[in-house]
Every structure is written in structure tokens, then in C-alpha cells.
Amino acid sequence: GDALSAIWVSLRRGVIGFLVAVVLGSALGLLVGRHRLARKAFRPLLAAIQSLPSVAWVPFAVMMFYLTDTTIYAVILLSAVPSIAMGLIGGLDQVPPLLERAGRTLGASRTQLVRHVLLPAAMPTYLAGIKQGWAFAWRSLMAAELIVSSPELGFGLGSMLSQGQANSDMPTVVAAIALVLAVGLAVELLLFSPIERSLLRRRGLTAGGL
């Protein structure tokens, strides 16, 4: 009977954390991707952070923010932002220099160049980074909810999983795992897959675009 409430609590946290991660990761990706000094300083660090298991951030976040929602959001951001940033950096690296020169020749300002030339050209790889960022955000959220649980924080899917384990309640554990998978599958099918198909179709990379 707690399933819908738990899904709502976790999905709300996941969506809010993911949207903030998209904003921060995109800004960081543009900074690192467009400036040579920032690239040398931060790209290896982002790649290293990206490989760090999300659960490793939980003790750090707990010590910084205690048992609060901020702790959970911090874990989401630390896990998702590097993936989104690296996706945009990789996409910018694949943009042909001719496109940027053409934009400058046509009088595009720096902001217009980013908005109308670089981001659209980098979109396939950037979208892959965003998808990976969501996957990392969702996984890190579950890890945080498993460890950081208290009545004040609400009852999410990770809390349901933790409670089932504490009570040796296998049906609850299996149900929580199934719900975590179901939410992840629903987001993929209802959000990312249509966006990806539309992007590929506009670029003539699918049968529908011919």
C-alpha cells in the first residue's frame, strides 16, 4: 500500500536533482569544452569522478549535510553532473571546425554561436551524456535512500528496500527492486527514446527521416 507514495517521493527527488544536474553539468561542460586551461585542469578530474561509485559519496554527503534532503541531492549531483559535462565535452570535440568558422563569418555572437551552432551539432553525444546522467542520478538516489533514511526524510523506494531487508521481508525487497526497474524503464520509454528518435529522424539517420 506504500508503493505509490514511495514512487512519488523518489521520483520527485530524482527529477529535481537531475534537472539541477543538467543545468550545472551543461555549464561545466561548456566551460571545460571551450577553454583550453579549464580542459587541462578539469577534464581528467571529471573522468575520474565519473568512475567513482555513487555510494562512495554518501558518507561524505552525510558528514557535510547530516540526515537531510540536501544530503540526497548532493549525492545525485556529484554522480550525475560529471557524466552530463563529459557528454557535452565529447559532443563539442566532434563539432567540425568549419561549422564554427561559418557561424562567425555570418556574424553570430558568442552566445548565438553556442546556442545555434555548437549545441545542435553536439546534440547526439550530449543527449547520450544526459541519458547517462539520469541513470547515474537514479542509481545514486537509490544508494542514498538505502543509507540515509529517517522518518523526517520521507519514505522512498530505497527506504522501502532498506526496510524490507531489515525485516527479512523478501516480497517487499523484490517489489521495491521491480518498482525501481519499472520507473527507470518508464523514463527511458516515455522520455528519452522519443527524444532520441526525433533527433535521429531530423538528421536523416533513421528510415523515418528518408
Rosetta silent file (secondary structure, phi, psi, omega in degrees, C-alpha in Angstrom):
SEQUENCE: GDALSAIWVSLRRGVIGFLVAVVLGSALGLLVGRHRLARKAFRPLLAAIQSLPSVAWVPFAVMMFYLTDTTIYAVILLSAVPSIAMGLIGGLDQVPPLLERAGRTLGASRTQLVRHVLLPAAMPTYLAGIKQGWAFAWRSLMAAELIVSSPELGFGLGSMLSQGQANSDMPTVVAAIALVLAVGLAVELLLFSPIERSLLRRRGLTAGGL
SCORE:     score description
SCORE:     0.000 S_00000001
   1 L     0.000  -10.119 -179.735    0.000    0.000    0.000 S_00000001
   2 L   -95.827    2.372 -170.280    3.037    2.307    0.234 S_00000001
   3 H   -62.881  -50.022 -176.032    4.159    1.828   -3.353 S_00000001
   4 H   -63.432  -40.885  178.380    2.633    4.928   -4.955 S_00000001
   5 H   -63.856  -43.352  179.992    3.803    7.185   -2.148 S_00000001
   6 H   -64.778  -40.885  177.718    7.329    5.736   -2.294 S_00000001
   7 H   -61.376  -43.737 -179.067    7.460    6.134   -6.084 S_00000001
   8 H   -62.762  -45.682 -179.186    6.365    9.764   -5.793 S_00000001
   9 H   -60.442  -48.364 -177.712    8.950   10.611   -3.123 S_00000001
  10 H   -69.186  -41.421 -177.985   11.814    9.021   -5.071 S_00000001
  11 H   -66.967  -38.140  177.504   10.707   10.311   -8.481 S_00000001
  12 H   -62.495  -46.334  177.511   10.330   13.864   -7.172 S_00000001
  13 H   -61.873  -44.723 -177.410   13.818   13.767   -5.703 S_00000001
  14 H   -63.524  -43.347 -178.423   15.250   12.188   -8.824 S_00000001
  15 H   -67.583  -45.880  179.527   13.670   14.687  -11.229 S_00000001
  16 H   -61.168  -48.962  179.824   14.630   17.749   -9.187 S_00000001
  17 H   -62.050  -39.533 -179.055   18.203   16.540   -8.701 S_00000001
  18 H   -66.957  -43.338 -179.822   18.505   15.554  -12.357 S_00000001
  19 H   -63.033  -41.334  176.381   17.245   18.909  -13.674 S_00000001
  20 H   -64.652  -38.995  179.155   19.699   20.786  -11.468 S_00000001
  21 H   -64.216  -36.649  178.171   22.442   18.391  -12.635 S_00000001
  22 H   -62.868  -44.168  179.771   21.596   19.132  -16.296 S_00000001
  23 H   -63.311  -50.983 -177.833   21.979   22.876  -15.697 S_00000001
  24 H   -66.987  -43.041 -179.184   25.241   22.539  -13.743 S_00000001
  25 H   -65.297  -37.017  178.984   26.665   19.806  -15.976 S_00000001
  26 H   -67.909  -43.735  178.514   25.887   21.764  -19.154 S_00000001
  27 H   -62.790  -42.679  179.417   27.510   24.926  -17.804 S_00000001
  28 H   -66.957  -39.528  178.606   30.554   22.961  -16.674 S_00000001
  29 H   -63.442  -41.095  177.198   30.734   21.121  -19.992 S_00000001
  30 H   -64.427  -42.636 -179.220   30.671   24.373  -21.950 S_00000001
  31 H   -61.932  -49.869 -177.067   33.363   25.868  -19.732 S_00000001
  32 H   -70.847  -37.783 -176.701   35.680   22.864  -19.979 S_00000001
  33 H   -72.530  -23.738 -173.884   34.912   22.177  -23.630 S_00000001
  34 H  -106.488   -9.404 -177.499   35.536   25.728  -24.795 S_00000001
  35 L  -124.113  125.668 -172.865   38.540   26.830  -22.722 S_00000001
  36 H   -63.255  -43.185 -179.230   41.920   25.153  -23.042 S_00000001
  37 H   -65.602  -42.518  177.959   43.093   25.822  -19.484 S_00000001
  38 H   -63.567  -36.565  178.904   39.831   24.574  -17.993 S_00000001
  39 H   -63.367  -46.275 -179.397   40.064   21.451  -20.157 S_00000001
  40 H   -64.696  -34.124 -175.844   43.570   20.647  -18.934 S_00000001
  41 H   -81.343  -38.903 -166.749   42.604   21.258  -15.322 S_00000001
  42 H  -111.253  -23.511 -176.475   39.185   19.659  -15.076 S_00000001
  43 H   -62.414  -46.691  176.697   38.642   17.068  -17.791 S_00000001
  44 H   -60.757  -36.042  179.449   40.823   14.369  -16.169 S_00000001
  45 H   -66.291  -42.092  178.108   39.194   15.151  -12.819 S_00000001
  46 H   -62.799  -41.687  178.631   35.695   14.821  -14.291 S_00000001
  47 H   -63.412  -38.520  178.910   36.617   11.487  -15.878 S_00000001
  48 H   -68.480  -43.449  179.210   37.970   10.239  -12.539 S_00000001
  49 H   -63.706  -36.442 -179.127   34.893   11.389  -10.609 S_00000001
  50 H   -61.884  -31.404 -178.826   32.651    9.771  -13.217 S_00000001
  51 L   -84.084   -6.841 -178.073   34.238    6.381  -12.485 S_00000001
  52 L   -77.995  129.757  178.139   33.719    6.703   -8.723 S_00000001
  53 L   -58.745  137.948 -175.698   30.812    4.562   -7.418 S_00000001
  54 H   -61.984  -31.031 -178.547   27.933    6.776   -6.339 S_00000001
  55 H   -64.770  -22.308  179.702   27.634    5.035   -2.980 S_00000001
  56 H   -67.989  -21.587  179.559   31.104    6.359   -2.108 S_00000001
  57 H   -79.868  -17.041 -173.331   29.652    9.883   -1.983 S_00000001
  58 H   -63.531  -50.524  178.615   27.066    9.005    0.664 S_00000001
  59 H   -58.870  -39.666  177.948   29.356    9.109    3.753 S_00000001
  60 H   -60.902  -46.837 -178.249   30.876   12.374    2.524 S_00000001
  61 H   -66.308  -37.510  178.697   27.456   13.932    1.989 S_00000001
  62 H   -63.553  -43.129  179.929   26.179   12.727    5.368 S_00000001
  63 H   -67.376  -29.040 -179.755   29.161   14.281    7.149 S_00000001
  64 H   -81.667  -42.323 -169.768   28.650   17.552    5.268 S_00000001
  65 H  -121.229    0.434  179.231   24.859   17.906    5.446 S_00000001
  66 L    63.416 -162.285 -175.753   23.736   15.338    8.067 S_00000001
  67 L   -86.582   77.905  179.947   20.463   13.423    7.594 S_00000001
  68 L  -134.498  169.702  175.635   18.664   15.916    5.375 S_00000001
  69 H   -62.561  -30.248  179.004   17.271   16.095    1.847 S_00000001
  70 H   -58.679  -35.905  177.841   20.338   18.147    0.947 S_00000001
  71 H   -60.333  -45.498 -178.654   22.456   15.049    1.529 S_00000001
  72 H   -65.743  -44.094  179.614   20.437   13.074   -1.012 S_00000001
  73 H   -65.826  -35.217  178.193   20.529   15.864   -3.594 S_00000001
  74 H   -62.535  -42.139  178.508   24.286   16.287   -3.091 S_00000001
  75 H   -63.317  -41.648  178.675   24.833   12.597   -3.883 S_00000001
  76 H   -60.909  -47.744 -177.428   22.691   12.920   -7.023 S_00000001
  77 H   -65.205  -43.643 -179.180   24.594   15.971   -8.253 S_00000001
  78 H   -63.937  -26.071  179.936   28.034   14.529   -7.535 S_00000001
  79 H   -87.900  -37.710 -171.090   27.096   11.422   -9.522 S_00000001
  80 H   -91.329  -35.936 -174.775   25.211   12.970  -12.459 S_00000001
  81 H   -58.096  -46.577 -179.630   26.991   16.259  -13.188 S_00000001
  82 H   -59.572  -37.941 -179.401   30.304   14.715  -14.398 S_00000001
  83 H   -66.676  -42.846  179.173   28.506   12.418  -16.874 S_00000001
  84 H   -65.925  -43.486  178.792   26.460   15.250  -18.355 S_00000001
  85 H   -61.625  -44.559 -179.270   29.508   17.511  -18.569 S_00000001
  86 H   -66.448  -33.727  176.523   31.615   14.803  -20.224 S_00000001
  87 H   -63.455  -43.713  178.959   28.823   14.107  -22.726 S_00000001
  88 H   -68.792  -39.890  177.758   28.735   17.754  -23.777 S_00000001
  89 H   -60.679  -44.474  178.342   32.536   17.974  -23.892 S_00000001
  90 H   -62.892  -38.685  177.999   32.658   14.908  -26.125 S_00000001
  91 H   -66.537  -41.260  178.480   29.980   16.365  -28.379 S_00000001
  92 H   -64.267  -34.954  178.905   31.805   19.698  -28.692 S_00000001
  93 H   -65.255  -23.612 -177.109   35.005   17.852  -29.576 S_00000001
  94 L   -95.098   -1.225  178.355   33.193   16.258  -32.539 S_00000001
  95 L   -73.744  124.460  178.593   31.836   19.513  -33.979 S_00000001
  96 L   -60.229  133.170  178.965   33.631   20.242  -37.293 S_00000001
  97 H   -56.588  -27.011 -179.318   35.664   23.482  -37.008 S_00000001
  98 H   -61.120  -35.165  179.949   34.129   24.572  -40.328 S_00000001
  99 H   -65.222  -42.791  178.787   30.730   24.995  -38.652 S_00000001
 100 H   -65.833  -41.306  178.798   32.119   27.359  -36.039 S_00000001
 101 H   -64.136  -38.386  178.656   34.009   29.372  -38.650 S_00000001
 102 H   -64.592  -41.009  178.321   30.854   29.621  -40.753 S_00000001
 103 H   -62.842  -42.174  178.933   28.881   30.872  -37.755 S_00000001
 104 H   -66.488  -39.170  179.769   31.453   33.538  -37.000 S_00000001
 105 H   -63.098  -34.861  179.837   31.563   34.580  -40.652 S_00000001
 106 L   -80.816    2.164  173.522   27.782   35.049  -40.622 S_00000001
 107 L    91.550   17.028 -179.809   28.107   37.392  -37.645 S_00000001
 108 L   -70.017  135.557  173.615   26.999   35.128  -34.788 S_00000001
 109 L   -74.295  175.467 -178.966   27.864   36.371  -31.323 S_00000001
 110 H   -62.083  -42.787  178.867   29.440   34.025  -28.797 S_00000001
 111 H   -65.348  -44.721  178.948   26.056   33.241  -27.239 S_00000001
 112 H   -63.641  -36.833  179.453   24.406   32.736  -30.645 S_00000001
 113 H   -63.282  -43.431  178.456   27.283   30.524  -31.738 S_00000001
 114 H   -66.021  -45.973 -173.559   26.812   28.257  -28.722 S_00000001
 115 H   -71.844  -42.211 -170.629   23.018   28.189  -28.962 S_00000001
 116 H  -102.480  -13.955 -177.591   22.530   27.850  -32.714 S_00000001
 117 H  -119.364  -59.546 -170.401   25.688   26.098  -33.911 S_00000001
 118 H   -70.768  -49.489 -178.052   27.672   24.247  -31.252 S_00000001
 119 H   -63.338  -46.398  176.862   24.881   22.775  -29.099 S_00000001
 120 H   -60.278  -38.994 -179.448   22.793   21.489  -32.051 S_00000001
 121 H   -68.993  -31.982 -178.414   25.906   19.969  -33.645 S_00000001
 122 H   -88.641   -0.515 -168.185   26.943   18.342  -30.357 S_00000001
 123 H   -58.086  -43.164 -178.763   23.418   17.157  -29.504 S_00000001
 124 H   -57.126  -48.381  179.454   23.710   13.379  -30.197 S_00000001
 125 H   -71.059  -36.623  177.141   26.671   12.911  -27.854 S_00000001
 126 H   -61.851  -43.425  178.704   25.276   15.496  -25.438 S_00000001
 127 H   -63.891  -38.407  176.059   21.965   13.599  -25.278 S_00000001
 128 H   -61.595  -39.554  176.667   23.853   10.373  -24.574 S_00000001
 129 H   -65.667  -37.840  177.894   25.565   12.132  -21.668 S_00000001
 130 H   -65.593  -42.663  177.379   22.214   13.376  -20.377 S_00000001
 131 H   -61.201  -44.041  177.773   20.775    9.858  -20.530 S_00000001
 132 H   -64.991  -36.162  176.905   23.777    8.517  -18.660 S_00000001
 133 H   -61.936  -40.769  176.131   23.409   11.366  -16.180 S_00000001
 134 H   -63.096  -43.940  179.460   19.818   10.311  -15.471 S_00000001
 135 H   -59.082  -43.753  178.699   20.925    6.695  -14.979 S_00000001
 136 H   -67.042  -38.606  179.257   23.596    7.824  -12.523 S_00000001
 137 H   -63.019  -44.030 -178.830   21.146   10.154  -10.772 S_00000001
 138 H   -66.768  -42.951  179.080   18.583    7.374  -10.317 S_00000001
 139 H   -65.942  -43.049 -179.540   21.156    4.852   -9.096 S_00000001
 140 H   -67.559  -32.881  176.080   22.760    7.304   -6.699 S_00000001
 141 H   -62.095  -44.703  178.733   19.342    8.257   -5.365 S_00000001
 142 H   -62.994  -41.262  178.431   18.613    4.636   -4.524 S_00000001
 143 H   -62.620  -41.801 -179.522   22.016    4.283   -2.836 S_00000001
 144 H   -66.733  -42.454 -179.138   21.410    7.437   -0.797 S_00000001
 145 H   -67.738  -29.637  176.835   17.903    6.383    0.246 S_00000001
 146 H   -64.500  -38.105 -173.584   19.205    2.978    1.295 S_00000001
 147 H   -96.514  -42.244 -176.520   21.704    4.527    3.699 S_00000001
 148 L   -96.527   91.727 -179.538   20.185    7.904    4.594 S_00000001
 149 L  -133.057  134.245  175.076   16.783    7.053    5.992 S_00000001
 150 L  -159.999  156.114 -178.938   14.764    8.710    8.713 S_00000001
 151 H   -57.288  -31.717 -177.855   11.059    9.475    9.237 S_00000001
 152 H   -69.354  -23.431 -175.962   11.690   13.173    8.541 S_00000001
 153 H   -86.437  -10.679 -176.221   13.046   12.450    5.049 S_00000001
 154 L    90.750  169.013 -172.471   10.024   10.574    3.772 S_00000001
 155 L  -113.419   99.700  178.695    9.659    7.023    2.529 S_00000001
 156 L   -99.613 -174.386 -178.832   11.130    6.419   -0.931 S_00000001
 157 H   -65.646  -37.762  176.447   11.852    3.266   -2.902 S_00000001
 158 H   -63.803  -38.153  176.353   15.333    2.988   -1.410 S_00000001
 159 H   -65.394  -38.242  176.729   13.813    3.233    2.068 S_00000001
 160 H   -61.927  -42.538  178.649   11.330    0.525    1.128 S_00000001
 161 H   -63.329  -44.655  179.196   14.212   -1.686    0.014 S_00000001
 162 H   -63.873  -41.512  179.767   16.131   -0.999    3.228 S_00000001
 163 H   -65.118  -40.783  177.692   13.071   -1.679    5.374 S_00000001
 164 H   -61.922  -40.990  178.151   12.415   -4.957    3.589 S_00000001
 165 H   -65.887  -42.891 -178.751   15.975   -6.090    4.190 S_00000001
 166 H   -62.891  -32.972 -179.067   15.852   -5.078    7.876 S_00000001
 167 L   -94.032    5.371 -175.997   12.643   -7.059    8.352 S_00000001
 168 L    52.665   40.906 -176.752   13.871  -10.038    6.243 S_00000001
 169 L  -102.876   90.073 -176.060   10.795   -9.416    4.084 S_00000001
 170 H   -61.510  -41.227  177.575   11.677  -10.862    0.687 S_00000001
 171 H   -57.638  -40.500  178.438    8.388   -9.872   -1.054 S_00000001
 172 H   -66.032  -40.926  178.640    8.961   -6.217   -0.122 S_00000001
 173 H   -61.463  -47.455 -179.156   12.570   -6.369   -1.337 S_00000001
 174 H   -64.954  -40.696  178.785   11.559   -7.916   -4.665 S_00000001
 175 H   -63.643  -41.120  179.227    8.681   -5.454   -5.067 S_00000001
 176 H   -63.971  -43.130  177.944   10.998   -2.485   -4.399 S_00000001
 177 H   -61.432  -43.514  179.970   13.534   -3.742   -6.955 S_00000001
 178 H   -62.488  -39.537  179.803   10.747   -4.229   -9.509 S_00000001
 179 H   -68.888  -38.907  176.258    9.452   -0.699   -8.911 S_00000001
 180 H   -60.042  -45.218  178.093   12.940    0.804   -9.274 S_00000001
 181 H   -65.319  -39.450 -178.536   13.318   -1.000  -12.605 S_00000001
 182 H   -64.294  -42.766  178.562    9.817   -0.009  -13.699 S_00000001
 183 H   -64.520  -44.733  177.843   10.424    3.686  -13.078 S_00000001
 184 H   -60.392  -41.068  178.864   13.743    3.552  -14.933 S_00000001
 185 H   -67.167  -40.753 -179.639   12.116    1.750  -17.866 S_00000001
 186 H   -63.438  -41.974  178.912    9.201    4.213  -17.954 S_00000001
 187 H   -64.074  -40.295  179.281   11.538    7.216  -18.082 S_00000001
 188 H   -64.369  -47.435 -174.759   13.525    5.610  -20.900 S_00000001
 189 H   -74.753  -36.252 -173.621   10.462    4.678  -22.985 S_00000001
 190 H   -92.314  -20.670 -176.248    8.366    7.791  -22.356 S_00000001
 191 H  -117.398  -64.244 -170.323   11.058   10.482  -22.333 S_00000001
 192 H   -73.698  -40.212 -179.194   14.464    9.636  -23.733 S_00000001
 193 H   -62.236  -46.078  176.541   13.512    7.223  -26.524 S_00000001
 194 H   -61.326  -40.469  178.786   11.057    9.648  -28.212 S_00000001
 195 H   -62.755  -43.682 -178.687   13.592   12.488  -27.972 S_00000001
 196 H   -65.309  -42.368  178.838   16.327   10.297  -29.434 S_00000001
 197 H   -63.646  -42.395  179.138   14.110    9.064  -32.280 S_00000001
 198 H   -62.437  -42.277  179.646   13.048   12.609  -33.112 S_00000001
 199 H   -62.970  -45.934 -179.583   16.661   13.797  -33.141 S_00000001
 200 H   -66.622  -36.962 -179.823   17.796   10.978  -35.403 S_00000001
 201 H   -65.767  -40.552  179.524   14.806   11.436  -37.712 S_00000001
 202 H   -65.485  -27.154  179.872   15.530   15.158  -38.149 S_00000001
 203 L   -93.153    5.274  178.196   19.103   14.295  -39.105 S_00000001
 204 L    69.440   28.238 -177.287   18.009   11.654  -41.601 S_00000001
 205 L  -100.138    3.620  175.215   19.632    8.830  -39.640 S_00000001
 206 L  -128.681  168.146 -179.427   16.524    6.616  -39.475 S_00000001
 207 H   -60.419  -32.493 -179.499   14.155    5.185  -42.045 S_00000001
 208 H   -68.592  -18.365 -178.125   11.540    7.754  -40.997 S_00000001
 209 H   -90.919   -2.388 -178.669   13.859   10.585  -41.968 S_00000001
 210 L   -84.793    0.000    0.000   14.263    9.473  -45.594 S_00000001
